[in-house]
Amino acid sequence: MKIVWQVFGEDQSLTVDLAWSYERVRAWRERWGWSPLSSDAYKSPPPYSPPRKSPTQILQVSPRAESPESLSFQQISSPFPGDPAPSAEALFDLVNLFAKENGFGIVRRNAYSYKGRRIRYSLQCDRFGQPGASKGAGLRQRKSWKFGCKWMVVAEALEEGKWLLRQHPNLEHSQHNRGPSITSSAHPSHRRVTMPVRATIESTSRRVGIRARDVRAVVEEQHPESSFTQRDIYNARALINREKLNGYTPTAALIKLFDEMEIPYLVKWADDQPNRLLGLVWTFPYCIQMWKR
């Protein structure tokens, strides 16, 4: 402080602030029972509170506890066997609805037939099995759906028109190894296009210039129980268009329509590739009559 008084003088605000700071630090040190300030005390700032000695505690790491939601999902019990279903498809829809309500999806596997009639198959979690090893070193690696889950139930045909579910005898197939999914659209089994949804997509897509996301909004409004991604709408529209073409390409379907309606046209194909179309010109009989006048 003597150096401060000599350099800055007694009337400077910086000198006053430093003096007050010095007095505050000295007062706290005396209150805490520390030694008076010396030149060594300025090498590091004083602490803002006196040190407190706490007893040393040994922290023991307990085993990882599962959250209640994850535990209840892993140990989920199926409400089966129940009433017999009239068909295998109806039974699949029943289990698929149960899976949707509980945050997972299902797939049909291990079908078994006897005397030409399907009598048994298994319904597995869509994350059933271990992911396979990569088969190549390409830049694009496909992501596996498998996650090591073992949940599975068995569907059996008691007689014609009666399908019943039963629990797998191995208890490891009665639980999942992960938590439920956040949204049902994460599972393909919940994004199947039913006939009512298909009719909505087809009728809505007739509007000129309508986008897939707009069609999806209409589907979600008319079918609130459904869950589709925008890619699902793209695929559904493409499938509907292909079915309308009856297996023909768009150009081949147009030429076939011209032949059926007896519309005159001229077509030019590539010489080296007979299936490659270079040009197509057509007109209508009414136009030809007008030109002849």
Secondary structure as UniProt FT lines:
FT   HELIX           2..8
FT   HELIX           13..31
FT   TURN            32..33
FT   HELIX           39..43
FT   HELIX           68..74
FT   HELIX           88..101
FT   TURN            102..103
FT   STRAND          106..114
FT   TURN            115..116
FT   STRAND          117..125
FT   TURN            126..127
FT   STRAND          152..159
FT   TURN            160..161
FT   STRAND          162..167
FT   HELIX           171..174
FT   HELIX           184..186
FT   HELIX           188..191
FT   HELIX           195..204
FT   TURN            205..206
FT   TURN            208..209
FT   HELIX           212..222
FT   TURN            224..225
FT   HELIX           230..244
FT   TURN            245..247
FT   HELIX           250..261
FT   STRAND          265..269
FT   TURN            274..275
FT   STRAND          277..282
FT   HELIX           285..292
//
